[in-house]
Amino acid sequence: MKIMLTGGSGHVGRRVLTRLVGPNEVVSIDRVPHPLGWSGRQEVLDLTQPSLLDRLQETFDAIVHLAAIPDHCQAPWDEVLQNNILSTYNVLRYAVDLGIPKVIFASSDSASGWGLHAKWHRPDYLPIDEKPPSLPSEVHGYAKAFGEQLCQGFSRAYGLRTICLRCSFITAPACYERFLKRLSSPEPREAPGATYAWVDVEDVASAIIRALEYDPGVGKSETFYITAAEHYGTAPTLDLIRRNWGEGNPVDRAYYEENARAPFFDIRKAKSLMGWEPEWSVERMIRAHG
């Protein structure tokens, strides 16, 4: 399979790139070169400039679109919106113009309105699945939610297959030390308004591989939550639900009785349609990197 990977020079992109090469021909697209001097093919260009992307005039079996400013705290709000929305639009337009059948979009749980950067709302029910409307509250979430809307619109209008992966906080080698320090702290992680949702970069990569194999159908767009099978808080999820919203939330208690620290987000759709399951747990993280 020939794949365009955008954001291949980033912390997540570098690991995804390594996982994709071998059985696939991968072209890495980023506005900065790969920091470790990757020997494969890379194109250094700014995806917000459509004329630069159009110079490729090259078709692919799929595009994996990771390129984005990953956090609204890393840049001014107008730069986040301009970069993230324009790059997504230009990638989708390029796919349509060149007849590329599938785009996988790296979205975020923040698109939903209940993610890491969100202003909290009371959910209709728990665990939170892909059906409720998006209620983002800051520029990162706005850009990801609008990216999902763009994917859905391009699918409807042009027959493009699009898959949006709502990843929670992604742990990667650059943040392992900080994350493990938090895991080893004796302080309770039970703050109101926090999901403590996370997913390791290896599981993100495996979700992307599953998405490349999955066919939603011509003109269809599907969204999936991608998160670890357990949160990294210290309290059972039902306790966190009560801390966040009090009593009275409709809750699938069987979901949490089977796994007391199952995430706020429902990953059963990803399991049933794509055959994806996370392999990295808190215990495995500590054992492998602690």
Disulfide bonds with the S-S distance in Angstrom:
none
